Amino acid sequence: MAASDLDEAEQLTISPNPVSNYVLIGMGADTQLEQMQVFDLQGKAVLTDVVPNERVEFSQLAPGTYFIQAVTRSGHVLTKKFQKQ
């Protein structure tokens, strides 16, 4: 992974983590997003069309571990793990 990849990956943030009902998903100002989704541990997409830099409601998700995956226009796939309480 190139240094620019690491810089871009560090710009995907989830707060708070663990999540209760709402979360703020942040992306770096220079990151151009193509797609963002939330997956469960089985790899099933449970939320699609997630919008970064806005408050996202996760109250409909069952407690457990999830992954948020962002695909940038440059083709990088950024993934972060989070816990839903």
Summary of the structure (lengths in Angstrom):
residues: 85
radius of gyration: 12.4
end to end distance: 32.4
largest distance: 36.8
contacts: 224
relative contact order: 0.28
helix: 8%
strand: 47%
